[in-house]
Amino acid sequence: MSGLFSPGKCLTPALLVIFACAPQIEIVKLYEDRSVNDGPYEKILVVGIATDVDERRRLETLLTENLNAGNNEAVAAYKMRGLTPTVLQDDIDSAASEAGADAILVTHIVSVDKQVEFEEGRTEVLFECRGGDPADYFLYDQKVLKLPDSVLIAHTVVAVTSLYDAASNARAWTIQSTCFDKESMDQVLQEEARAIVRQLKIDDLIN
């Protein structure tokens, strides 16, 4: 399948931007060519590209689960060709043929920004009125509360996802999805997978 990872010519650049209130995801449609296939795809090979092999496995698993939750049949590429840091074109071609896939979904984690903020612990003094007899209303017990140090982590991740027609090798659709300020990378991958599959359904590319 030649040109699977090449950007090609964008027919409809930046078609739309979608902001979801919760989860916090921004989606920009970069490309769409309805002449490639005018009907929904049903059997999809899912390919993840990430610098970390565990992230690749998790991404492919989550995308596959979200796709299979609808009326689609999806398979993760790593389950057919193993888990490697790099994804070879020949492996994708042979896996798609073996799976009988009519489409190939490729999601590439292109940017990961991790912000770490250290918050020093502090001590608070709490006062509580004793109550009881009238004279006691002017007496207070003192309690010292020590708050520990804390570390706040925020991940912002950009992914680019393309859908290819397996029969013609043509690219049908590309979006860029950005997930903001998630505490863990796994939260990011979960939100990304849901957003990608949701947009595929909105665009009538899957069932």
C-alpha positions in Angstrom: 0.0 0.0 0.0 2.1 2.9 -1.2 1.7 6.3 0.3 -0.1 5.3 3.4 1.9 7.6 5.6 2.3 10.4 3.1 0.2 13.5 3.6 -1.0 13.8 0.0 -3.1 16.7 -1.2 -5.6 18.1 1.3 -8.9 18.6 -0.5 -10.7 20.2 2.4 -8.3 21.7 4.9 -9.5 22.6 8.4 -13.1 21.8 7.6 -14.4 22.0 11.1 -13.4 22.4 14.7 -15.3 20.6 17.4 -15.0 21.5 21.1 -16.4 18.9 23.5 -17.2 20.3 27.0 -16.4 17.0 28.7 -14.1 15.3 27.9 -11.9 18.2 26.7 -11.1 17.4 23.1 -10.5 19.6 20.1 -11.0 18.0 16.7 -9.9 19.6 13.4 -10.8 17.9 10.2 -7.8 18.1 7.9 -8.9 16.1 4.9 -12.0 14.3 3.4 -12.5 12.7 0.0 -16.0 11.3 -0.3 -15.2 9.9 -3.8 -13.0 7.2 -2.2 -16.0 5.4 -0.7 -19.5 6.8 -0.2 -20.6 4.1 2.3 -19.6 3.1 5.8 -16.8 0.7 6.4 -17.4 -2.4 8.4 -14.2 -4.2 8.9 -11.2 -2.1 10.0 -7.6 -2.8 10.7 -6.4 -0.5 13.5 -2.8 0.8 13.5 -1.3 2.9 16.3 2.0 4.8 15.9 3.7 5.9 19.1 7.2 6.1 20.5 6.3 3.8 23.3 5.3 0.2 22.4 3.0 0.0 25.5 1.2 3.2 24.4 0.8 1.8 20.9 -0.7 -1.4 22.3 -3.1 0.5 24.5 -4.1 2.9 21.8 -4.9 0.1 19.3 -6.8 -1.8 22.0 -8.9 1.2 23.0 -9.7 2.1 19.4 -10.6 -1.5 18.6 -12.9 -1.7 21.7 -14.7 1.5 20.8 -15.2 0.4 17.2 -16.4 -3.0 18.1 -18.9 -1.4 20.5 -20.9 -0.4 17.4 -21.8 -2.5 14.4 -18.2 -2.8 13.2 -15.5 -5.4 13.2 -12.1 -4.1 14.1 -8.8 -5.8 14.8 -5.6 -4.4 16.3 -2.6 -4.6 14.1 -0.3 -5.7 17.0 -2.3 -8.8 17.5 -1.6 -9.9 14.0 2.0 -8.8 13.5 3.3 -8.4 17.0 4.3 -5.3 19.0 7.2 -3.4 17.6 8.4 0.2 17.9 8.1 0.8 14.2 5.2 -0.1 11.9 6.2 -1.4 8.5 4.2 -0.9 5.3 4.4 -4.5 4.3 3.1 -5.6 7.6 0.1 -3.4 7.4 -0.7 -4.5 3.8 -0.4 -8.2 4.7 -2.4 -7.8 7.9 -5.2 -5.9 6.2 -5.4 -8.6 3.5 -5.3 -11.4 6.1 -8.1 -9.8 8.1 -10.2 -9.1 5.1 -10.3 -5.4 6.2 -12.1 -2.9 3.9 -10.4 0.0 5.7 -7.3 0.8 7.6 -7.4 3.3 10.5 -4.0 4.8 11.4 -3.6 7.0 14.5 -0.2 8.7 15.1 0.6 10.3 18.5 2.5 13.3 17.1 3.0 15.4 20.2 3.1 14.9 23.9 3.4 17.9 26.3 3.8 17.0 30.0 3.6 19.8 32.5 4.6 19.0 36.1 3.8 21.5 38.9 5.1 21.0 42.4 3.0 22.4 45.2 4.7 22.7 48.6 2.8 21.5 51.6 1.5 24.0 54.2 0.3 24.1 57.7 -3.2 25.3 58.6 -4.5 26.2 62.1 -8.1 25.4 62.7 -10.1 26.9 65.6 -13.2 25.2 67.0 -15.5 26.7 69.7 -15.9 24.4 72.7 -19.6 25.3 73.3 -21.3 23.8 76.4 -21.6 26.3 79.2 -22.0 30.0 78.3 -18.5 30.8 79.5 -17.1 28.1 77.1 -18.3 30.0 74.0 -15.3 32.2 74.4 -12.9 29.3 74.6 -11.4 27.6 71.5 -9.6 24.4 70.8 -6.7 24.7 68.4 -6.0 22.0 65.8 -2.9 22.0 63.5 -3.5 20.5 60.1 -0.4 19.7 58.0 -1.0 19.4 54.3 1.5 17.3 52.4 3.5 18.3 49.3 1.7 17.5 46.0 2.7 17.1 42.4 0.2 18.1 39.7 0.7 16.5 36.2 -1.1 17.6 33.0 -0.7 15.9 29.7 -1.7 17.6 26.4 -1.5 15.3 23.4 -2.0 15.8 19.7 -2.9 12.8 17.5 -3.4 12.6 13.7 -5.8 9.9 12.5 -6.3 8.9 8.9 -8.7 6.4 7.3 -7.6 4.5 4.2 -9.7 2.5 1.8 -8.1 -1.0 1.8 -9.1 -1.8 -1.8 -7.9 1.3 -3.5 -5.1 2.4 -1.0 -6.6 5.8 -1.1 -6.9 8.1 1.9 -10.5 9.0 2.6 -10.3 11.1 5.8 -7.9 12.7 8.3 -8.5 14.5 11.5 -6.2 16.1 14.2 -7.4 15.5 17.8 -6.0 17.3 20.8 -6.6 16.2 24.3 -5.9 18.8 27.0 -4.7 18.6 30.6 -5.2 15.0 31.6 -3.4 13.6 34.6 -2.3 10.4 33.0 -1.3 9.2 29.6 -3.9 6.4 29.8 -6.7 9.0 30.4 -5.4 10.7 27.2 -5.6 7.6 25.2 -9.1 6.7 26.4 -10.4 10.2 25.5 -8.6 10.2 22.1 -10.0 6.8 21.2 -13.6 7.8 22.1 -13.3 11.1 20.2 -11.9 9.5 17.1 -14.6 6.8 16.8 -17.3 9.3 17.6 -16.1 11.5 14.7 -16.0 8.6 12.4 -19.6 7.9 13.2 -20.6 11.6 12.8 -19.1 11.5 9.3 -20.9 8.3 8.4 -17.6 6.4 7.8 -18.5 3.5 10.1 -21.7 2.0 11.4 
